[in-house]
Amino acid sequence: MAACHEIEEDAKVYKKPNKILLMGNPNVGKSVFFSNLTGVHVVSSNYAGTTVSYTEGTLKLGNETYTLIDVPGTYSLEATSEAEEVAIRFINSKPLAIICVLDATNLERNIKLGLDIQKYNIPVVYALNMLDVAKRRGYDINVGLLARELRAPVIPTVAVKNEGIKALLDELQKVIKKDKRLCGNCNLCSGCPIRTSNTWDRAREITARVRKKTEGKLSFLDRLGNSMLKPWPGVPIALAVIFISIGVIIGAGKFLQEFLLGPLVSDVIVPFFRRLFSSIMPEGLWRNVLIGEYGIFAIGFEWIIESIIPYVFLFYVVFSFLEDSGILPRLSVLFDSIMRKMGVQGGSMITILLGYGCAVPAIIGSRTATTRKERLMITCIICFAVPCISQTGALISLFAGFSPVLLVLMFLLSFAVMMIVSSVLSRLLKGKVDPMIIEIPNLLMPNGKAYAKKLMLRMKNFFLDAEVPMLISIVIAALLKETGLLEKIAVYLEPIVSGWLGLPRSAVIALILGIIRREMAVAPLLEIEGLTALQAFVGGTVALLYLPCLSVFGILSKEFNTKTALAISLATTLNALLVGGLINQLAHLFM
Amino acid sequence: MRMKNSGHNTKSLYYAEDNHKYVITDAPDLGILKSLGIVKNATVCKKMTHKFGGPVLLMVESSQIAIGKDIAEKIYVRG
């Protein structure tokens, strides 16, 4: 018998040679290890399930180059979830070695996975991470004894501080050179991990031997983390966190807009291009397309840099902090009962909140939902009622000229639509939604470097994803307006835009551009002079509820199918026109 | 159907008293529960049940886990 588990090659999927796998339970810091080891940055967060698919990077050890794979976090290797299936496929793809990250604060279940991995007879090095947190909680772990029990090297690490990484790499190099596999002759050796049938019992046994309970001293953050899980004082703290977050995004966003980016755009950038084009081009249509009132170089900077970027940036500043600090899962626990009434479960709240940034990562993130019904519900809630941050930025700019009450009303409207959509869908859609089962991470201060890298990566992704559609919509806007084509199209859409919605004719452009980018359904309204508060609110409502942008359509077709994407787009558009129109008609009845 | 309190000192985790240690006697056959160590014979410490159909909070080793009502009702404990 060669080994108790034959390694079968999954030729199609994972053929790369020289692979080293990075494995471990969810939320043990694998992604932090990965970015420390490879320099490639992975978005890692302080809650389980960030790495839904795998990531690969290059790892240099001496003169050799290896492919390091960040395998999705798993608790076992029993193929009970998509992540575990991926992990099993990788482990069966002839890797050279495995780095298995163990969370020192939850030794039993981490050792269990460590033992499961050993059954595949691949050289392994264990990184015992978060030893500092374990010590604080009163756990004293005998690392040497653990290494003997596991029959493999165990290196203590604090990944977020980059501690122990060098020792880990040295040990990794040794096991690869030695190819330290088990003999495979399982019947002869007693205690061979391959023969261990009940890894849970063995994990408990090892834990009892290597871990001693001492007097722990909970830190302030530990105590705060615990109290945030109880309704009192958890709910008031959660509400304060939400209000402070909104306050920071809107307040600091407006500050940046008014005192920094606004003057920069209107006093420096736009005049510069105006002078430039005036000096090289004769007056006429093309100069207007470039730098006229609606010119590409005018609205391009005004809409994107002044009205959108500050809010996108600040949203990710706040959201990344909430993510890395472990606050989000606590909100999920506190609001689970409300979410259950909406037909989803508390854990979905994180995905929906992510949608307030951008619908695309949120729809991808909804993969963590355990049933199709739940996934579809989260997706629809996001598409129907959650404005993305670019759009929120544009709405803030739009309502700035009127009253902040309009913004509050708009958010209330968004919640009302969310409630209606979810309760209708939970009745309409077949299937079930699983109850919440989540592990709550420690509350901690995010690591500055990892946080900054994540923020940079998110902003970069925003520019990469949004730049082309934004530029396209700006070029279309400039062409439609400056060539007079808009007036011709407006005639056909006038009954809807002016008759039903009560908006000025030039608002047609918002409806056309909104198809490409969500905030572009609002931005053109900023340019209309003499807009009344009601018109601004109706325009904002239509934009809020309007069909998701082209990128969302793309991701819906990819993650579900084109039929679902078309159905959602059609339903959201009709809903937007219906609600916007009703508000206008009712307001006219009473005013 | 089993009662909330079946008499043999076994009760549903959802209704069990807060801030007590319990040994699990029966838990639904769910991958995620097994993975988190919520298996027969495991010792858990129940912290609290959230009101209005909210989740149960418990500690398994030093990790805190929240379990929705529908599942927590089906986990039986003694102790």
Chai-1 contact restraints between the chains, C-beta under 6 A:
chainA,res_idxA,chainB,res_idxB,connection_type,confidence,min_distance_angstrom,max_distance_angstrom,comment,restraint_id
A,Y75,B,S35,contact,1.0,0.0,6.0,A-B,restraint_1
A,S76,B,S35,contact,1.0,0.0,6.0,A-B,restraint_2
A,T80,B,G31,contact,1.0,0.0,6.0,A-B,restraint_3
A,T105,B,S62,contact,1.0,0.0,6.0,A-B,restraint_4
A,N106,B,E61,contact,1.0,0.0,6.0,A-B,restraint_5
A,N106,B,S63,contact,1.0,0.0,6.0,A-B,restraint_6
A,E108,B,E61,contact,1.0,0.0,6.0,A-B,restraint_7
A,R109,B,G37,contact,1.0,0.0,6.0,A-B,restraint_8
A,R137,B,S62,contact,1.0,0.0,6.0,A-B,restraint_9
A,L229,B,L57,contact,1.0,0.0,6.0,A-B,restraint_10
A,V333,B,P55,contact,1.0,0.0,6.0,A-B,restraint_11
A,V333,B,A66,contact,1.0,0.0,6.0,A-B,restraint_12
A,D336,B,G54,contact,1.0,0.0,6.0,A-B,restraint_13
A,D336,B,P55,contact,1.0,0.0,6.0,A-B,restraint_14
A,S337,B,F52,contact,1.0,0.0,6.0,A-B,restraint_15
A,S337,B,G53,contact,1.0,0.0,6.0,A-B,restraint_16
A,S337,B,G54,contact,1.0,0.0,6.0,A-B,restraint_17
A,R340,B,G53,contact,1.0,0.0,6.0,A-B,restraint_18
A,Q345,B,G68,contact,1.0,0.0,6.0,A-B,restraint_19
A,P435,B,G68,contact,1.0,0.0,6.0,A-B,restraint_20
A,P435,B,D70,contact,1.0,0.0,6.0,A-B,restraint_21
A,P435,B,I71,contact,1.0,0.0,6.0,A-B,restraint_22
A,M436,B,P55,contact,1.0,0.0,6.0,A-B,restraint_23
A,M436,B,G68,contact,1.0,0.0,6.0,A-B,restraint_24
A,I437,B,I32,contact,1.0,0.0,6.0,A-B,restraint_25
A,I437,B,I67,contact,1.0,0.0,6.0,A-B,restraint_26
A,I438,B,A66,contact,1.0,0.0,6.0,A-B,restraint_27
A,E439,B,S63,contact,1.0,0.0,6.0,A-B,restraint_28
A,E439,B,I65,contact,1.0,0.0,6.0,A-B,restraint_29
A,I440,B,Q64,contact,1.0,0.0,6.0,A-B,restraint_30
